[in-house]
Amino acid sequence: MSTTHRRDRGQHESMVGYYLAAAVFALLAIIYVCWRAGCWLAGQPGPVLINPATAAVDGTFQWPVASTVLLVVAVIAAAAIAVVVGRHRAATAVLREFDQVAQFLPRPRELHAITARDAKHSAQRLRGRDAITGHLDYGLVLGSLIGAGTSALYMSWEWVGLVIGGPRCGKTTGYAIPMICQAPGAVFATSNKPDIYDATRWVRDRNDLDTAPAAKADISRQGLRALWAYRTQRREPPRTRGTIWLSDLQHIAGTQGQQWWWDPFWCVHELSDARELAAIFAAAETAEGSRLDAYFDGGAKELLALHILAAAVGGGDLKHVDGWLTDPKLKVARQVLTRHGHHDAAAKIDTAANLNPRQQDGLYDMARRFINVMTVPAYARSVLPPQRVRFDGDNTVGSNDIRHDLPKFDPQAFVTSTDTMYALSMEGAGSATALTTALADTIFKASVAQARRNGGRLPVPVVAVLDEAANVCKLPELPDWYSHFGSQGIVIVTMLQSLAQAAKVWSKDKLDMLVDSSNVYIYAGSSNNESYLSGLSRMIGQRDVRRRSRSHSNSGLGSTSTSESWSSEPILGIDDLKALPAERAVLATSGNRTVVTTKNSYWLGPYAELIDASKKACATERAAQQTALTAAPPLAATTRERTF
């Protein structure tokens, strides 16, 4: 906690007198100007006196009709201007009053690493001078310091961040969307809504907006005009463009779903790798607040990991794992493990298969529930190869096997590209969170592997924006990764509604690790948790406030004495943080005192026109998809569902 010793400038007790004097002066000036102008228009003979009061005393004062007309017009115009100015001041009064805290917070010269100058030097060191061509290359923009103009603050390309904010506080519009647009390389983004995809899809796509299936006629005419204006005026912001990969198994952003497949086993070589993947499925499928049995939960995860290892080393897939767990008597997994030299793992499966029926049923049932997502054909298809391996003695692969001809997603090629991956899922009984989380794990591990091949750091950072992470990206190891991902060029920004929400996914120790390891910590508002806000208030610090009191004595001739005292108060108290304006955020960064910033709302930035055009194109495309789906005959819909 810090204390600021600057004096509280305070407010004038009343400005009414000043306002009245200004109004009277303005009215007299208007009357005088209208009188002079009216006399000139009326062609009044003789000189027009400078002082109308003298003319009134002499009886020579004349007020032409033209002056009356001008006065009426001037008064109406002045009233209209006063209304507009008054409304604007009323609308910004809360912001102006709130921004007075700037006098107690660090000034730009007191900040390190996040100012433009420091961020530029850091970016040149990390990415090379040739890669830094403009201010958007310095780092991810975090907003600007209040009370210090419009100078941007930046998040270094070797930092990781955490954004906390309740619903509708501007996390997505102020951070997620502009960060995705600004990223110089590959981007991985998660969400449970289509907003991120809609806003950035055509900003990041290697194809131009006018090649979109729905971008015809008036679909995005305004957006195309804006794009053309940017190009002709040479003001188009830097854009990183590549292939768009959409994983939308629950059809959140439309009817596309997922038109490619990927292999969750690409990096599973040992039992430790299989355990990590099993832990992801277990975390995603474990209901919030459910009571866990240490024996069955741990045993089921181990059993799942053993079968994952068997499928991985044998060239199988997750559907094989699901099938093998339905029948403990099947020896396929044990045989595969033995054949590939994993004798201890095979022995563990043998032990589980020979438990008493009650224990056996409990373990196998829980293990199956961890990969319950594989019972949905459309979900299963997304992680199955076009041609599946058939094992001897395996009766789980029948004639109704899932087949497709989709292209394969290569995570190792992705992390060195300029492509964008959107992983969308919603919480609930039919959630695809297990697969979106496993996909995130795959991309992060591919990033680490590529960084190691490049001397420990990615030459072009991979940016991951994990919006609604506690709902759709429940990575058990995420807090541990925060301690070293930034140094490898893996820039993660995790967005949560509250720390209480995150506590349902990660333990207290893990959550503390996540917070402590974040180089950038942002409170975006919309929280009523007084315990949390109290800690945040202490982190911001205190200010010294001067108070004056006067006392008057009636004894004798009477006298007045003035005393002065100082007291410490929070710079921003709990009530202030509860009422944090939507345009503001609290920012804590490594090596700096906490500051208050403006949010980097996308409509204030260089990508505003591009984003608006992308949103319109996506909305129209989605409407066209829904129209086509509604118009399709019932038989066609049934066939589609069966195929997918």
N, C-alpha and C positions, 0 to 999 in steps of 0.2 A: 504494500500500500504506500502511496506517495502523497505528500502534502505540497500544495502550491501556495506560495507566499505572495502572489500578486493580489493587489487590492481589488475588492469587488467594486466595479465602477457604478453599480446601482442604476436606478432609473430616476428621472425627474418625478417628483411627487404628482405634478399635474402639468399637462400641456394644454389645458383648455384655454388659458389666457393667450398663449402664443397663436393657437389656431384661430381664435376670435379676432385678434389683431390682424392676422394675415388675411382673413376673410374680408374684414372691413376695408383694408387697404386695397385688396383686389377689386372689390365692388366699386370703390371710388375711382380706381384707375380705369375700369371698364366704362363707367359713366362719362368720365372726362374724355376718353378716346372716342367714344360714340358721339359725344357732343361736337368735338372738333371735326370729326369726319363728316357728320351730318351737315355742319355749316359749310364745309367745303363742297359737298355734293349739292347743297341747295343754292350754291352760288351767292352766299350771303355777302353783301357789299361791305367794303371797309375791312380793316384788319380784324382778325379774330383775336380777341384778348387772350392772353396766356392765363389770366386768373379769372375764372367765371364768378368768383365771389365778389370781385370788384364791380363787375358788370351788373350783378344782381342788386348791389347797393345803389349804383347809379341809375338803375331802372332801364339799362340798355341791354339786358340779357335776353337773348332769343334762343328758343329751343325748336329747331326745325323738325318737321315730321320725319325726315330721313334719319335723324338721330334716334327717334323713337323706334323706328324699324330696326336700325342697327343694334340698339340696346336690347330689344326683345330677342333678336337672333343671337347676340353675344351671351345673354343670360342663359338661354337654352343650351348653347354650346358649352358654356362653362359648367352648367349643371350636369350635362351628359359626361363631360370629362371628369367631374368630381365623383360621379357615380362609378365610372369605370375604375378610376384610381382607388376609390374607397373599397370597391369589391376586391380589387387585386391586393390591396394592403390587408384587408380582412382575411383573404385566403392565405396570405403568406405570413400573417401575424404570428401564428404558432411556430413556424419555422424560424422567423426572426428572433422570437423570444428564446426558443430552444438553443439557437446558434450562439447565444451570448456566452455559453459555457466555453467557447473557443478560447477566451482570454485566460482560462485556467488550465488549458491543455497544451501539450507541446507544440511549438511552432515548427515550420518546415526545417529550419536550420538545426533543430534539435533531434531530427529523425535520421536514422541510418538505414541503408540497404533498400528502403522502399521508395525513396525519391527518384526522380527521373535520372539524375546524374549518377547516383550509385547503382541503380538498376541497369543503366546502359553499360557501365563498366563490368558489372557482373555478367550480363548477357554476352558481351564480347569475349570475356574470359571463358565462358562455358560453351558457346556456340561458334566462336570465331568472328572476327570483325566483318568479314564479307557477308555473313548471314544477318547482320543487324543493319537494316536499311531505313528504319523508321521507329517511331516511339512505340508502336504496337509490337515490336520485336523485343522490347526491353523485358517484358514479363507480362503475366496476366494482370489486367487492370483491376484494381480493387475499389476504385472511386477516387474522390478528391477530398482533401482536408478542408473542413468547414472553416470559414474565416480566413482562408489563404488563397483566394482566387479559384482557378479551375485546374491547377496543376495536379496531374494524376499521380496516384500511388500505385506501386507495382509489386506483384508477387514473383519472386525470383524463380528461374527455371530449375532450381534445385531445392525448392520448398514444397511442403505439403500443407493443406489447409483444411479447416473445419468450419462450417457455417451452421449456426443454430438459429432457428426462427420458426415461429408458429405458422399456421396456414395463412395464405394470402398476405404475406409480409414482404414479398419481393425477392425471395431467394432465387427463384427461377429466372425472372426478368432482369434482376440486378446482377446476377453472378453466373448462373449456369449457361444461359443463352449467349451472352457476349463472350464468355470464356471459350465456348465451343467454336464460335466464329473466329476467334483470334488465334486458336491453337496452330502452331506451325507444322505439326506432323499428324500422326494418327491420333484419333479421338475415340474413347470408349465412354458412352453415356448411358445411364440407367434412369428410369422414371416409371411411375405408375399412371402417367397421363400422356396424351399425345402432344402436349404443348412444346416440349423441347424438340421433338422430331419435326413438327410443323414449322417451327420458327427457323430452324437451321438446316433443314434437309437440302433446300435449293441454294443455300449459301455455300455448302460444303461439296455438293455434287459436281463431278467433273463435267457433266453435261450442263448446257445453259438452260435457264428456266423455260425458254420458249420451246424446248424439246420435250417438256413434260406432256404426258398423254392428255392432261386436262387443261393445258395452257393454250387455249384457243380463244379467238374473238375477245370478248370482254371478261374472260376468266381472270386474267391478271393484267389487263391493259394498263392500269395505273402503275402497277409494279414494273412492267416492261418499260414504260416511259421513264420511270425513275432510274432503272438500270441504264437506259440509253443516255440519260442526262449525266450519270456518273462517268460513263465511258467518253462521251464527247467533251466533257469538261475536264477530263483527266483527273477526276477526283474519286475514282473507285478505290475503296480501301483494299489493302492486301488480302487476298483470299487463298486459302489452302484447299485444294479441290482434289477429290479422288472418288473411289467407288463407295457407294452407300450400302451398308449391310444392316438389314433390319431384322431383328429377332422379336417378333410380335405374335407369340403363340396364342395369346388371348384376344387377338384382334382389337387392340386398344386404338391403334392409329388407322384402322381400315381393315380390309379383307385380305391383305397380302399375306399375313402370317409370317412364315419364314421360308424363303425360297432357296435355301442352301442347307447343307448339313455340316456338322463338325464332329470331331472325335474327342470325347472327354478323356480318352486313355492315351493321348499322344505323349504325355510326359510321365506315365505310370510305368516304372521299371522295377521298383522295389516295394516291399510291404509298407514302408513309410510313406511313399507316394500314394498308395491305395488308401491308407488311413486318412490322409488329408482330404482326399476326395469323398470318402465315406462320411467324414465329419461335416462336410459341406451339405450333403444330402440330409444328414440327421438334423443339422441346425435349421435348415429350411423347412423341414416337415414337422418339427416339434412345435406344438401349439404354445402360444404365450401363456405363462402362468401354470403350465401343466407340471404335475409332480413327477419327477423322474426317479426310477428305481436304479440305484447305482449298479446293481448286478446285471439286470436285463438291458439297461441302456448301454452300458459299456460293452457288454457281451455282444449285443446286436450290432453295434458299430464295428466291432472287431470281425464279426462274422461277415458283415457286408464288405469290409475291406479285403478279407481273404478271397471272397468270390470275385471282387473287382480285379484283384491281382491275377487270378486265374484267367479271367476273360481277357485282360490286357496282354499277358504274355502269350496267350494262345491265339491272338488275333480276333477275339470275339468283341462283343459290344455290351452295352447296358441291358439290352433285352435278354441276352443270355443270362446275365446275373439275375434278372427278375424271374426268369424261368427256373433256374437252378434252385432258387430259394423257395420255390413252391413245393419242392419234394426233397426232404432231407435224405431220402434213400438214393438219390442220384449220385453217382460217383464221378461224374464228368469233371467237375472242378478239381477234385482231389487228383485225378489222373493227369490232368493238364499241368497242375503244379508240380507233381512228381516228375513228369517228363521234362520240365524246364528247370529242374534242380532246386525247387522250393519245397524241400521235404518237410521242414518245420511247419510251414504254412499248411501243407496238406494234412499233417498230423493234427493240427488244430481243428480243421474242418471235420476230420474223422472223430475227434473227441466230441464235438458239438452234435454230430449225427447220432452218437451213441448215448446221449444223456437220457434221463428218464423222460417219458412223454410230456410231462407238464413243463419241465424246464425247456425241453426242445421246442415245444410249440410256442412258448413265450419268446424265446430268442429268435426263431425264424419268422414269427409273425411280426415282431417289431422291426426286424431287418427288412422285411418286405415293405412295411409301411414307410420306411425311410426312402425307398425309391418308388413310392406309389405313383409318382408322376409318369412312370413308364407304362402305366395301364391305359393312358390316353393315346390312341394311335397317332394323332397329329403331333403330340409332344414327342412320342417315341421316334417318329420319322426324322425329327430334326437332329438326332444323334446316331442314326443308323446309316451304314454304308449302303450304296445301291445293291451290292452283292454281299450277303452275309455269309460268314463261315459256318459250316456244319461240322459239329463234332461227333465222333463215333459214340453211339449210345445215348445221344441227346434227343429225347423225344419231345422237347419243348418247342422246336421249330417245325411248324406244320405247313400245310399247303396254303393256308391263309396268311402267310408271312407278309410283312410290310415291305413293299417295293417302291422304288422311285428312281429318277434319273437326274437328281439335283446335283449342282456343282459342290465341290468341297471347299470349305473355308480353311485357310492356312493361317494359323495365328502367328507363326514366325515371319511370314511375309507381311502380314498386317502391320506389325509393330515397326517395320522399316518403311512403311508406305505413308501416303497422305489420306488414307481411307478413313471413314467414320462408321463406327458400330453403335447402333441404338438397341439396347436390350430393355424391352418393356414387359412388365408383368404387374399383376395386381394381387394383393393379399386375399386370402379366402380359401374355401374348400377346393376350388379348381385352379389354384394358383400354379404358375409355371416358375415360381421363384427359385426352386431347386436348380433348374436348368440355367436360368439367367445368372445365378450366383456361380455355378460351375463354369459358365462361359467367362465370367469376369476373372475367376481364378486362372483359367487357361491363358487369357490374354496377359495377365500380370506375370505369370511364370514365363511366358514367351518373351516378355519385355526384359525380365531379369537375365534370361539366357542370352539374349542378344547383347545386353549391356556387358556381360562377362566376355563375350567374344570380341567386344570393342574396347577392351581395356578397363572395364568397370563402369562405363557410362555410355548412354545412348547419345549419338551425335545430334540427333533431333529429338527433343523430348516427346514422350507419349503423354497426352493429357487425358485424365480420367475424371469425369464429373459424375459422381455417384449421388444423384438426386433421390430422395426417399430411400436412402441406403438401408435403414432399419426395417423397411418393408420388402424391398425387392433385391437387395444385395447383401445377404447376411453372411459375410465372409468371416469365419472364426478367427483367421489370422490377420485381419486388416489392422488391428492396433499394433501388432508386432511389426508389420511391414512399414508402418509410418516412420519408424526409427531409421530406416535406411533407404527407402524408395527414392526420396528426393535426390540423394547423392548419386543415384544411378540414372537420373534423368526421367524418372517416372513421377510425374506431377499429378497428385491426387487431390481432389477437393470433394470432401464428403459433406453432404447436406442432410441435416436431421431436424425434426420438428422440436425436439427437446432432448436433453440428456436422460430424462426419465424414460423416454421411448427407447433410447439406445440401450439403457440398462436391461431391457428385456431380451436383448440380443447378446450383449457382452457383459461379462462379470464386472464388478466394481473396479477390480484391479486393471482389467483390460481397458475399461472405459477411461480410467485415470491415465493410462498409458497413451490412449488415443488423443486425449486433450493435451497432455504434457508434451507429446511429440509433434504437435501441430505448430509449424512456424507461423501460420496465419490462423487467427481465431476471430471469427466474426459473429457478433450477436445482431441479428437482423430485425428483432422485435417480435411482438405478438406473444409474449409470455406473461403469465400471471403467477408463476411459481415464485413466491416471495423468498424462499430459501435460496434458490438459484440466483435471483436478482440481487439479493443481499451480498452474495459473494462477488457478483459482477460489479456492484457498486464499490465494494472495497478494493477491487482490482483497479478500478478507474482512479481512485484516490480521493483526497480531501482538499478543500480550499480553506484559506483563512479569511474570515469575514469580519470587517470592522463595523462596530456598532457604536453609535453616539447617543448619549442621553443628556437631557438638560433638566436642571432643577432650579426653581425660583424661590427665593426667600422673601417673605413679607415683613420681616422684622426690620426696623429702622427705615433706611431709605430703599430697602429692597435690593436684591442682587440676583444675578443669574450665573450659574456655574455649569460648565459642560465637561462631561467625562467621556472617555473613549475606552473601549475594550475590544478584544479580539476573541473570536471563537472559531473552532473548526467544524465544518459541515461537509458532507459528501458533495463532490462535484456534480454527480448525478445520483439522486436517491432512488429508492425502490419505485416510488410513484412516477418519477421522471422516466425510468426505464420501462415501466408499464405503458406509458404514454409516448414512447419513442415514435416520432413521426415516420410515416411510411418511406420518406425519401432519405432517411438517415440510418446509419449503422454504427455500432461500436466495434472498433478494430484494435486487436492486440497482435503485435508481431514480435518476432525474436529480436531482442536487443533494444527495444523501444518501449516507452511508456504508452499506455492505452490512449487512443485518440477517437474522435467522432468524425465520421466521413459521410459524404453523400454516396448513395448507392450508384453503381455503374449501370443504371437502367439503360437497356439497349436502345430505347427511343431517343436517348440523348447522345448516342455514339455514332460512329461512321457507318455502321451496318444497318441502321434503322430502315432505310428504304428496301434494302435487300431482304431483310427479315419480314417486313410487311408483305412483300411480293411472294415470298416463300409460303407464308401462312395462308394467303389467299389461294395460291395454287393447290396446296394440300387440302384445304377445306373443300374446294370445288372437286378435286379428284375423289375425295372421300364421298361426297354427295353422289357423284356419278357411280361409284362402286355400289353404294347402297341402292340406288335406283335400278342398276342392273341385277343386283341380287334379288330385289323385290319382284322384278319382272320375270325372273327365271321360273320355269315350271317346277312343280314340286319334285318330279322325278329327277330333274337335273340337280336340284339341291341335295337330294338324298345321295345321288351318285358322287357329288363333290365331297360330301361329308365322309363317305365310305373311302374315297380315294385318299383323302388327307388324314 
